[in-house]
Amino acid sequence: MNNFSDLPLSIALQNNLAQLGFVQPTPVQALAIPKQLAGHDLVITAQTGTGKTFAFLLPMLERLVQEQLVTPKPTGLRALILSPTRELAIQISQSFSQLATGTGLRAAVAVGGLNEQSQLHAIHRGAQVLIATPGRLADFLERRLVKLGSAHTLVLDEADRMLDMGFLPTIKRILAALPSERQTIFCSATIESSVAHLIAAHLKNPVRIAIGSTTKPHADIDLHIYEVEQDRKFSLLEKMLQEERGSFLVFARTKHGADRLATKLARGGSKATSIHGNRSQSQRNLALRGFQEGSYRVLVATDVAARGVHVEGIAHVVNYDLPQVPEDFIHRVGRTGRAGSRGTASTFSTRSERGEIRKIEKLLEVQLTRRPVPAALAQEVGRVSQESSPARERGERAGHSKRPSAGPGTRTNGVRSFAPKSRTSRRKRG
């Protein structure tokens, strides 16, 4: 398939693709869409920003359009899409609306943090597709508010992250509520043991589609590292904002650190906001929408919350704090350099974190380009040394994090371990 026009799609979908400016598919779309249209189960591994969402939405919509020709008013939910975060679920819903214009097809969203009555109303008034997070959907199923018996398509998007967040038992309960005869699309950045077991148990002769390496950053991303002491990080970030153009997605280690950094940037004149698990859903929606539309130039995020940040055109990702585990580095920097455009990802690290940087480079097989810290900056007096020092961050994690105090990915005697972690040990953060 060289062009979308080569696909046997309905006129409405072809028109929507043309209106959206989609002519040629991305590699994952070119491989996945024909197989899904043919009815195969799929296992898709590809980096973020490669077009996976449209790869599973387009053939799903085509099947639903064809069903309408046979049964003009089908009843019940026909497809389920599971997402690890609220933000990602909402963004999938937005993509669905773009593609489904003029088809009469509707999607409902079921996520925590929003009014459940309005969500149930949207489901029961005739939605064919349900886009949900595991926790909210499991709650609806337990209370017998939603039925999945008529669904013929299941998509698990970012399945590895759902397992990371401890949703495996919940996902199994949801799978048990679905018909055994269905088409299943499994999207995952990595295929580890627990993910492989889920695939073996619930997919039938799946077609495996792998695009590029999912264990290293995309080639279109320039990876820079600045060795800068903690009390000079903020000054360095401000200087980058002054000298460079475009939007910035900045990663902080903790929720409180994200809030403090966004507030300080705003006081300095930057249009900045934050997104993390302690903010209400309406606050998160406003922050993400403002970042998408350009009302905010800087979005400061924690790792889990940022899983829903699928915004095109992010110019610069900044690792203000190092990630807890190396694979989060991939997910962070993958927010820039999307859809064929170039991006920059800068990492701030202190002298004491050199060992952690070497581990990231070794485990992910990447080379970060060392960039000098501006001399004028190096002479400045520390400005946020008391706000986000490593010692303070460690104390904050001890008081607010659900992670074990000593184990893989936590600090012991001042050094954070990047040893491989079991799936059961990873906790929900952000």
N, C-alpha and C positions, 0 to 999 in steps of 0.2 A: 504494500500500500504506500503510494507516494504522496497522494493528496486525499483529503477527506472526501472529495467528490467521487473517489473510487469506491467508497463504501455504499452498500445497499441500504441507505437510510431514508426515512420518510422526508417528504418535502419540508415539513415544519422544522425538523432538526437540521437539515441542510441549510435552510434559510437562517436559522439561528447561528450556525457556525460562521456563515458568511458575514452576518451582522457583527459578530464578535471579532472578525478579522482572522479567523482560524482557517488556514489554507493547507499547510503541511503539518502532519502530526509529528510529535516528538518521537524519539526511538521507542520509548515504552508504550506510547499510544499505538504506534504502527504495529507492534508485536502483540499487544494485549487485546485491542479492540476486536480484531477478526476472530480470535480464539474465544472471547467471551460471547460474541454474537453467535458462534457455532455451538455454544452451550457447555463449553468445558469449564471445569473448576480451574482456578488459577492461583499460583503463588508468585507474587510480584515482589522483587527486591530491587529497589532503585533509590538513589539519593533524593533528598527533598528538592523541590523545584523542578522536577523532571516531567511533571504533568500527570502524575498518577491519578489525581482526583477525576479529571475528565476521562481518563482511560477506563475507569469503571463506571462513571455516570452515563457516558454516551450510549454504550450498548444496553445498559439497564433501561434507559429511557426508550430506546428503540423497541425493546421487547414489550414495554408497557403500552407504547403507541399501537403496536400491532395487536395487542390484546383488546384494546378499545374498539378496533374494527370488528372484532368477533363478538365481544360482549361490551356494548356501549357504556354500561354502568356497572362495572365489576365492584363487588363489595369486599371489604376487609383490606388489611395491609398486604401488599404484594412484595415489598422489598424492605430489608432492614440494613442500615449502615451503622456500625458501632464505631465510636471515636473515643480516644482516651480523655479528651478535655472538652469543656464547654465551648471554648473559642473555636477549636477545630470543627466541632459539630456545626456551629453557626456558620462558619465559612463554607463548609460543604453545602449547607442549605442555600447559601447565596449563589454558589456555582450551579446548583440544581435549578434554581429559579432562572438563571441566565439561559441555561440550555433548554428548559422546559417551556419557555415563552410560546404561547399559542397552541400548546398541545392539550391543555385542559388537565394536565397532571399536577398534583399537589404533593408537597412534602411537609411533614410535621416534625418538630424538634422536641425531644424530651431530654432535658438536662437539669441538673441541680442548680439552685440559685435563682430560678425564674418561677413565676406563678404556675403551679401544676394544673390548676383548673383551665387556664387558657391553653396549656399544652394538650390536655385531654380533649378539650373542645375541638382543637385542630385535628386531632387523630380521628375522632368519632364523626366529624362532619364530612369525611370522605377522602382523607389523605391516602394515597397509594404507597407512599414511601415514608418510613420512619427513620430519622437520623437521631441517634441517642448515645448518651454515655451509659456505661454498664450499670452504675449505681442507681440512677433514676429509673432506668427501664426495669431492673430487677425489682425495685420497690413497686412499680406499677403491676408487674406480673404477680408478685406475692399477694397484692390486694385485689387481684383479678380485675384490674381496670383496663387492661390491654390484652388482646389475643393475637397470637402470631401464627395461628394454624393455617392461614391462607397464604403465607409468604413463600415465594419460590426462589428468592435471591437474598443472599447474605453477603455483606462486605464487612470485613474486619480491617479497619484502616489503622495503621501504626500499631499493629497487634503486639509487637515486642514491647512497646511502651505501656500498653495496657497490662501486660504481665508484670512489667517492672513495678507498676503501681499497685500490685497485689490483687488484681481483678480476676485471676484465673478461676477461683471458685464461682464467682459471679457469672463469668462468661460461660462456664459449664452449665449453670442453671438456665441461662438464656438459650443456649444451644438445645437443651432438652425440651424447651417449649416450641421449637421450630420443627417443621416437617422434616423427616429424614431425607425425603426426595426433594432436593433443592440444588441450586447452583451456588457455590461458595467461592468468594474472591478474597484472598488473604494477602494483605499488603504489610510488609515488615522490612525494616532496615537491616535486620540480622536474622539469621536462622540458627538459634541456639537450641539446646536440648529440650527445654520446656516448650518452645515454639514448635520444634519438630514433632514432639509428641502430639500436640494439638492438631497439627496438619495431618499426621498419620491417622488420627482417630476420626477426623470429621471431614476430610476432603477425599474425593473419589478420583483416582488417577489424575491428579492435577498436572497442568502444564506449568512448568517452571520458567519464569521470565526474569532474567537478571540483567540489569543495565548498569554498566560501570562498576566501580568498587564502592561498596557501602561502608568500608572500614577506613576510608581516607577522604579528605576534602576534595571537592570538585576542582578540576584543573583551572577553572575560570576564576578562582579565588586567590588573591595575593595574600599570603600569610606573613604577618609581621609580628615581631615581639620586641617589647621595650622593657629593659630591666630598670625599674624605677621603684624607689622606696615608697612605702605606703602613704607617707605624708605628702608626697608629690604627685600621686596619681590624679587627683582632681585637677591640679594645674595643667597636667599633660592633656587630660581630656578636654579641658577648656580651650587649650591652644589648638588642638586638632579641630574642634568645632569652629574656631575662628578662621583657620587656614584652609579647610576643606569644604566642599559643597556636598549637598545631599543629606539624606536622613541617616540617623544613627540608631542602631539597636544595641543597647548596653546591658551586659549581664552582670548582675550582682548575686552574691552567694545566698543572701538571706532576704526575707520579706522586708524586715525593718531597714536593712541596708539599702534596698531598692528605693524605699520611700525617702530616706535621708538624702540619697544621691539625687533623686529627681527634684526634691525640694531645693537643694543647694544650687542645682543647675538653673532652676527657674528663678531663684533670687539673683543669679548672676546674669540674667537676661535671656537665657535659652528657653525656647518653648519645649518644655519637658513634662512627662508624666510617667507613671509607673503602673505595672500590671503584675499581680501576684495573687495567691490564694486567699489572702485575708481581705481583699477588696470585694465588695458586693458585685453581683453579676452586672448590674446596671453600670457600676463604675468601670468594670473591666470592658464592657461593650463601648462605653464612651471613650475610654483611653485608646482602644484598638481602632475605633472608627476615626478618631481624631488623628491618629498616626497615619492611617491609610489615606485620609483626605488632605493631609499636610498641615492640619491645625497644630500638631505637635511635630517638631523636628526630631526629638529624642524620645525614645521609649526605653525605660529601664525595666528589666524583667528578671524574674527568677526562671530556672530551667523548666519546671513543669508548666508554668503559665505560658511560657514562650512556645510550647509545642503547638499552640493554636495560632501563632503569628505567621500566617502565610500571606505576606504582603510583597507585592512585586516592587522592584526598584529600590530596595534598601541598599544604600551606597556603602555603608560601613557597619560592621559588627565589631564591638569592643568587648573583650573579656576583661572587665574591670577587676573581677575576682576570678581565680582559676576554678574550673568546674570540679565537682566532687569526684567524677570518674571520667576516664578518657573518652568513652563513647558520647558523653554529653558535649565534648568539644566538637565532634562531628555535627551534632544536631544544632549547636550554636552557630558555627560558621556557615552552615548550609542555608542560613536565612538570607545570605547575600549571594551574588553571582548566579542568579536563577534565570532560567529560560534563555540561556545563551549570552547573557550580559555579564560583564566583569564586575567583581566586587572586591572589597578589601576587608580583611579580618585582622584586628590588632589585639594582641594579648599583653596585658600589664602583669609583670611578675617581679617579685622582690629577689634580692640576692639569696635569701634563705630558701627560695623556691626553685633554685636551679635544678635540683634533683628531680622535682616533679615535672619540670619542662622536659628534661631528658627522657623521662618515662613516657610522656605523651608522644614525643618524637619517635621513640623506639617502637612503642606498641602500635601506633597508627601509621608508621613508616612515612612520616612527613618531616620536612625541614623548614623550620620557622626562620625567616630572614631577620637577623638582628638589626635593629634600627637604633641609632644613637638618641639619647635623651637630649633635647636642646640645652646648651650650656646655661642660658639665662634661667631656664626652668630649674636646673640643678642647684642654682644659688638661692632659690626661693626658700623662705621659711615655711615649715609644714603648716598646711591649712586645715587638714581634716584628720590629723593624727589621732585625736581622741575619738573621732566619730566612727572610724572603720578600721581600726588597727586589727592585726591578726588576733591579738589576745582578746579584744572585745568581741570579734566575730566568733571566736571559739566559745566564749562565755554565752553569747546569744544563742548559738546552736545548742548548747547544753540545756538552756532554759526553754527553747521553743521547738527544737527538732525532735521528731519521733525516732530518729536513727539511733542505733546503739552507740554508747559513748566510746566504745573501743571495738573496732572491727574494720573490714575493708571499706575504704572510702572515707574513714574518719581520721582525726588526728590523734596520734599517740606520741607523747613526748615531743610535741611540736612538729611532727612530720605526718602528712596525710598519706595514707597508703593507697596505691592504685592497683592492689592485687585483685584478681578476678573475684567477682561477687556472686553469691548464689542468688537466684531469683527470689527466694523466700526472704532474703535479708534486706532487700531494697524496699524502702518505704515511700509513701506518697509525700512529695514536697511541693512547695511553691503554691 
